[in-house]
Amino acid sequence: MTGMRLFAAVLPPKPMLDELAVVVEELHRLPGAGRLRWTDPGGWHLVLAFFGDVPPERVPELRERLGRVAAHRARHTLWLAGGGRFAQRVLWAGVDGEVAVLRGLAAATSAAARRSGIALDDHRAYHPHLTIARGRDRVDLAPYAAALGDVAGTPWTVGEFTLLRSHLPAEGIPGQRPRYEPLASYALRPAADAGRGRA
């Protein structure tokens, strides 16, 4: 049986997504925008940890351990802020606020996966972002990243995170995008109640 392509992510609320949509609409007016691969607004998210292809028999323990993570991690405040690019490959929007708490949550979800017997390729430092476009046809992403520099959104509370399954698009069908299926949501504790615990 093949594995399930899973990851944990924070799904921003609609007001934040609406703010980002306005920003992205402006980016569409820049030269070369039509040649980029823009991501689906309905799929915008902040990845916490990518688990890869997880064998089905590992999923129950992963879900249980993610629940333990949520029980010991605090709600926190973020807002849309700035953006950038990863070379000429990815254009992204950033967040600001209690980012240190978000980083701790990301580290805890990765640890939960490893304790569930899932090998992770997480050698890169965690960099919270929302992917809004992918580079193609040698379009220079620098002007797009510069246009994101002054973006500042309204604060919102991260109250939960979600385990999602990624369904890759069928090959050979132009315009297809990945589809993300929520499998479980995990409510975080109020900040005053959060404590430490192993996942």
Backbone torsions as a table, in degrees:
resi	resn	phi	psi	omega
1	MET	NA	134.3	-179.0
2	THR	-76.2	156.7	-179.8
3	GLY	-78.5	171.0	176.6
4	MET	-106.5	131.5	-179.1
5	ARG	-80.0	105.2	-170.5
6	LEU	-119.4	153.5	171.3
7	PHE	-155.9	159.8	175.3
8	ALA	-106.6	140.2	-176.4
9	ALA	-152.8	158.2	169.5
10	VAL	-95.8	126.7	178.6
11	LEU	-99.0	111.2	-177.5
12	PRO	-65.2	154.4	179.2
13	PRO	-73.3	163.4	-176.1
14	LYS	-56.6	-42.5	179.5
15	PRO	-57.3	-38.5	178.1
16	MET	-68.7	-40.6	178.2
17	LEU	-63.7	-37.5	178.0
18	ASP	-64.8	-40.8	177.2
19	GLU	-61.6	-43.5	179.8
20	LEU	-67.0	-36.2	179.3
21	ALA	-61.5	-37.4	177.5
22	VAL	-63.9	-42.0	178.9
23	VAL	-63.4	-45.6	-177.9
24	VAL	-65.6	-35.6	177.2
25	GLU	-59.0	-38.7	176.6
26	GLU	-65.9	-38.9	179.9
27	LEU	-63.8	-30.7	-179.9
28	HIS	-63.9	-14.0	-178.9
29	ARG	-88.6	-8.0	-179.2
30	LEU	-76.8	153.2	179.8
31	PRO	-58.6	135.2	178.0
32	GLY	85.1	-0.9	-175.9
33	ALA	-59.9	-32.9	-178.6
34	GLY	-67.9	-13.7	-178.8
35	ARG	-96.7	-6.3	176.6
36	LEU	-83.2	158.8	174.5
37	ARG	-98.0	100.3	-177.4
38	TRP	-81.9	138.5	179.4
39	THR	-78.5	158.4	-179.5
40	ASP	-74.6	122.1	178.8
41	PRO	-54.3	-31.0	178.9
42	GLY	-67.6	-13.2	-179.3
43	GLY	-110.7	8.9	179.5
44	TRP	-64.8	134.6	-177.4
45	HIS	-159.8	164.5	173.1
46	LEU	-106.2	105.3	-179.8
47	VAL	-66.6	134.8	172.1
48	LEU	-95.5	-47.5	178.9
49	ALA	-156.6	137.5	175.7
50	PHE	-101.3	123.1	-174.0
51	PHE	-95.1	-12.1	-179.2
52	GLY	75.4	-155.8	-179.7
53	ASP	-82.5	105.6	-175.0
54	VAL	-97.5	125.7	175.9
55	PRO	-59.9	139.6	-177.2
56	PRO	-53.4	-33.8	-177.6
57	GLU	-70.6	-15.0	178.3
58	ARG	-88.5	-16.0	-172.0
59	VAL	-65.7	-44.2	-179.6
60	PRO	-57.2	-43.5	179.7
61	GLU	-67.6	-39.7	177.6
62	LEU	-58.1	-46.6	-179.5
63	ARG	-61.4	-40.9	-179.8
64	GLU	-64.6	-43.5	-177.9
65	ARG	-69.8	-34.5	175.6
66	LEU	-64.7	-34.2	175.7
67	GLY	-63.6	-37.1	177.6
68	ARG	-67.5	-38.5	176.8
69	VAL	-57.0	-50.0	-177.3
70	ALA	-60.5	-34.7	-177.5
71	ALA	-66.5	-18.4	-176.4
72	HIS	-117.6	6.9	-177.0
73	ARG	-116.4	144.1	-170.9
74	ALA	-91.3	149.8	165.9
75	ARG	-62.3	152.3	-178.2
76	HIS	-153.9	166.2	-173.6
77	THR	-107.5	133.2	176.2
78	LEU	-133.1	165.6	170.3
79	TRP	-152.5	155.0	177.9
80	LEU	-63.1	131.1	-176.7
81	ALA	-156.1	115.8	173.4
82	GLY	65.5	-160.2	-178.7
83	GLY	174.9	-176.0	-178.5
84	GLY	-178.1	-158.7	-178.2
85	ARG	-146.8	152.5	169.4
86	PHE	-102.8	98.5	-174.7
87	ALA	51.9	-131.2	176.5
88	GLN	-108.1	20.8	-174.5
89	ARG	-97.1	-44.4	-171.1
90	VAL	-135.4	133.8	171.7
91	LEU	-105.6	131.8	-174.3
92	TRP	-138.0	155.7	171.6
93	ALA	-103.4	143.7	-176.2
94	GLY	-106.3	177.0	176.8
95	VAL	-132.4	158.5	175.6
96	ASP	-136.0	175.2	-178.0
97	GLY	117.3	-135.8	-179.5
98	GLU	-84.2	61.5	-175.4
99	VAL	-68.0	-30.4	178.4
100	ALA	-61.8	-36.4	177.6
101	VAL	-67.9	-40.7	177.0
102	LEU	-61.4	-42.3	178.5
103	ARG	-62.2	-40.1	177.1
104	GLY	-63.3	-38.7	176.9
105	LEU	-64.5	-41.4	178.5
106	ALA	-62.4	-44.2	179.5
107	ALA	-63.2	-38.5	-179.1
108	ALA	-68.2	-37.3	178.3
109	THR	-68.6	-36.2	175.9
110	SER	-64.6	-42.6	179.0
111	ALA	-63.0	-39.0	178.1
112	ALA	-61.2	-39.9	179.0
113	ALA	-65.8	-44.5	-179.7
114	ARG	-62.7	-38.6	178.6
115	ARG	-70.3	-16.5	176.2
116	SER	-88.8	3.2	179.1
117	GLY	87.1	19.4	-178.9
118	ILE	-102.8	121.8	179.3
119	ALA	-80.3	128.0	-177.9
120	LEU	-111.4	145.1	172.7
121	ASP	-101.4	79.2	-173.6
122	ASP	-122.8	45.7	-178.6
123	HIS	-75.6	-17.5	-179.9
124	ARG	-87.1	147.3	178.3
125	ALA	-64.4	144.7	-178.6
126	TYR	-70.6	130.3	-179.3
127	HIS	-133.9	96.4	-176.1
128	PRO	-63.9	131.3	-179.2
129	HIS	-164.4	162.8	173.0
130	LEU	-115.2	117.8	180.0
131	THR	-72.6	123.5	-179.4
132	ILE	-112.5	-18.4	176.8
133	ALA	-161.6	156.8	176.1
134	ARG	-120.4	141.3	-176.6
135	GLY	-72.0	150.6	174.8
136	ARG	-164.0	162.7	175.8
137	ASP	53.9	31.3	175.8
138	ARG	58.6	31.6	174.3
139	VAL	-74.3	129.6	179.3
140	ASP	-75.4	119.0	-178.2
141	LEU	-82.8	-8.8	-176.6
142	ALA	-57.2	-46.0	179.1
143	PRO	-62.7	-32.4	178.9
144	TYR	-69.2	-44.3	178.6
145	ALA	-62.4	-40.5	179.1
146	ALA	-63.2	-37.5	-179.7
147	ALA	-67.1	-20.7	179.5
148	LEU	-86.2	-7.5	-171.3
149	GLY	-58.1	-36.4	-175.1
150	ASP	-98.0	8.4	-178.8
151	VAL	-66.6	132.3	176.7
152	ALA	-146.8	120.6	-175.4
153	GLY	-103.4	-174.8	-179.9
154	THR	-86.3	134.9	179.4
155	PRO	-59.5	144.4	175.8
156	TRP	-144.2	157.1	-176.3
157	THR	-97.5	127.1	172.8
158	VAL	-81.5	107.0	-176.4
159	GLY	-104.2	-9.3	-178.5
160	GLU	-162.6	166.9	168.6
161	PHE	-131.8	167.4	-169.6
162	THR	-131.7	140.8	169.7
163	LEU	-91.5	123.3	-176.7
164	LEU	-123.3	150.5	172.8
165	ARG	-106.8	130.4	-179.9
166	SER	-97.0	124.8	174.9
167	HIS	-105.0	112.3	-178.0
168	LEU	-70.6	149.2	179.5
169	PRO	-68.6	153.3	177.3
170	ALA	-66.4	141.4	-179.4
171	GLU	-71.0	145.2	174.0
172	GLY	83.7	4.8	179.0
173	ILE	-110.8	107.3	-177.4
174	PRO	-61.0	142.0	175.1
175	GLY	82.8	-3.6	179.6
176	GLN	-73.0	145.5	-180.0
177	ARG	-126.8	159.0	175.7
178	PRO	-61.5	152.0	176.6
179	ARG	-118.1	135.9	-175.8
180	TYR	-112.3	123.2	-177.1
181	GLU	-108.1	114.3	176.9
182	PRO	-67.5	130.8	178.0
183	LEU	-104.9	-32.6	-179.8
184	ALA	-163.7	147.9	175.3
185	SER	-119.2	146.1	-174.7
186	TYR	-128.4	116.0	-178.5
187	ALA	-77.2	133.2	176.0
188	LEU	-83.3	159.4	-178.6
189	ARG	-82.6	151.7	169.9
190	PRO	-54.2	145.5	-172.8
191	ALA	-53.5	-39.1	-176.8
192	ALA	-69.1	-21.5	-175.6
193	ASP	-98.6	-9.0	-172.8
194	ALA	-70.6	142.2	177.1
195	GLY	-141.7	178.3	-178.4
196	ARG	-92.7	149.0	177.3
197	GLY	-171.4	155.1	-179.8
198	ARG	-81.9	143.6	175.8
199	ALA	-95.1	NA	NA
